[in-house]
Amino acid sequence: MENLPKALELLLIGMITVFVILCIVILLGKLLILFVNRFFPEKDCITPKSINSTNTVDDNTALIINEIVKQITSSKGVVSNIRKL
């Protein structure tokens, strides 16, 4: 029983150390994301006019398909090619 306070002290110090290190990792990760998004932004998405360069579908259809893909993928998907089957 004489080692119990020392064991609890080591447990507390270890848990606090792990918590602080995890907070530092999360903070550095968020800072890295902010840095990359600020200094290396994504290039603009393809516009419907450049999609329809081969004239396989009309402009209205290309615009509708592009908007549907944006809605389904939360603006993360990009239409690169449209052709009739």
VENSULUR-V967277 format. One record per backbone hydrogen bond with DSSP energy under -1.0 kcal/mol. CO is the residue of the C=O (numbers start at 0). NH is the residue of the N-H. If there is no record, write none. Layout:
<<CO	NH> <CO	NH>>
//
This chain:
<<2	6> <3	7> <4	8> <5	9> <6	10> <7	11> <8	12> <9	13> <10	14> <11	15> <12	16> <13	17> <14	18> <15	19> <16	20> <17	21> <18	22> <19	23> <20	24> <21	25> <22	26> <23	27> <24	28> <25	29> <26	30> <27	31> <28	32> <29	33> <30	34> <31	35> <32	36> <33	37> <34	38> <35	39> <46	50> <47	51> <51	54> <57	61> <58	62> <59	63> <60	64> <61	65> <62	66> <63	67> <64	68> <65	69> <66	70> <67	71> <68	72> <69	74>>
//
